[in-house]
Amino acid sequence: MARTSLLVFCICFINGILSYDLNDNKFPDDFLFGVATAAYQIEGAWNEGGKGENIWDNVCHRVPSPVVNNDTGDIACDSYHKYKEDVALLKDLGVDVYRFSLSWSRILPNGFDNKINVEGINYYKNLIRELLDNNIKPLVTIYHWDLPQVLQDAGGWESEFIIDAYLDYARVCFREFGDDVKYWLTFNEPKQTCHEGYASGGKAPLIISPGVGEYMCSRNLLLAHSKAWHLYNNEFRSKQQGRVGITIDSNWYEPASNSSEDLAASETALRFNYGCYADPVIHGDWPKQMKENIARRSKAQGYRRSRLPEFTEEEIKYMRNTVDFLGLNTYTSSVVRAIAQPDTTTLGLSEDTEVDEWQPEDWEGSASSWLKVAPWGARKLLKWLKYAYNDTPIMVTENGYSDEGTLNDERRINYYQGYISNIRDAMEKDDVNVIGYTAWSFMDNFEWLRGYSEHFGLYHVDFNSPNRTRTKKDSAIWYQNLMKTRCVAEKCKN
Ligand code: GBH
């Protein structure tokens, strides 16, 4: 205990003096603090309990493997067998909420609802029961990237059949778990599903269709989201009284200068990333920056129509205002500048954005190439979301820092301090309606194509031991203290 308070004290002290003043206001009493995970990254039991194969099983089992060290999620943190132990740790940590995801192929091994896997349903019912018994609210992501392989074989997110397949899956989730779950996320980070999954080769199913297939994916996914929201709204809301949102990821895009071109470049980057998914579910249609750029470039490239598929008037009305809250995953920032003479020949989301983007060398790094520490960006991004999306309530559903795996993870504590302080600033000084925060991640886990080489956990997991032993890191002790005092600074004001 002495070690804990000394550690907490030292870090607050150094930080407060050297970089910025930490916000010492308490978070509101009803603010939800917690931690996050995802099914494929922690559950393991890939072929147990009646589960079907999904696209991540498929990718990890390919020879040669595209994953670092040939790692797989076959066992991962073994949370399928260890959920009681997990909940005991969550209880000890003192979270208000636990964000986790459901594995589609564990619930519907055929992808479709012609066959419901009772063992899979029971796993999640037991987990939810265990959480509620310990006074922890479940925040459930319906889809975090693990599509049943049979649906991928039929075309996956590029094909329209997926809209109703997703709807049927969501119906099963609302029906089976909705009496106990009051916070739902239809999707985690659609950009990664569509752009990394169907264009950049960064995520399963590793299909490469930049500027074409990735936009078909976005369109289908957005329609699937709004259908699920309408279903909840019409058939479940009055009885279950929950809220349905979607989690979208974005950097903050800092303009390189105050020139109107660079300010516009920042706005364009935000619209192409967060806006690609938030504009349709709030305003009904793609952001105008996307429509204009992609139509103009498609024309120059000789396409008969824009590579960005249009929404009909009817779809626009149907999609508008189909969120009860917006989820935000944010880890980092970048700097952007307008490109004077954009190359119009190449296809792809970033090419279509026509903005130069980079991260300055002198920003503090992490174990992930893309993640540099820029806590001030979180405040600016939240302020922008308030302006762009009519003050829709926001839940920060992921934020976190990767290292090579140490228990004395001061750099992670420093990261959380800076980010959470800036989030509190956004609430207090910019009047942004932030309703919760779930840190990524509860524990070290399978980091997709990076395997077990990048660690984001508050708890260390020993992947060499059959027990997958969990050990509390210093950052967990720090976060536990934050959730108790409910402010980031060493001394809270009120
Ligand atoms: C989240 O994505 C995920 O939701 C979560 O499952 C994951 O474990 C966590 O973050 C940590 O990565 O390598 O330059 O091509 C975060 C958003 C955006 C992270 C794009 C990786 C790859 C960029 N991500 N990114 S690059």
Residues whose N, C-alpha, C, O or C-beta is under 5 A from the ligand:
A	BS01	GBH	E189 G202 D249 W370
